[in-house]
Amino acid sequence: MADSLDVDAMLARFRERAHAVKQRPLPPVAGEERAQFVRQAQVDFRDYAIIGDAAGTIEDGVLVLRVDLRPPEQRG
């Protein structure tokens, strides 16, 4: 499995998913259902964006995702 996994392509798919969430139209719902949809979209975007921003490697057969959560001005 590790030999066939293209980590860069996987991370690109997560970036695409994050972008798709931002472009996702709101369904014709109102009230609490709409609020729930918006909350879920925010969580989906955050999760996909975090993984999409990761630096990924395979080390000894283990997928390692490194994510720098520091503010941009503190990154080295």
Secondary structure, DSSP 8 states (H G I E B T S, - for coil): -TTT--HHHHHHHHHHHHHHHHH----S--HHHHHHHHHHHHHHHHHHHHHHT-EEEEETTEEEEE---S-GGG--
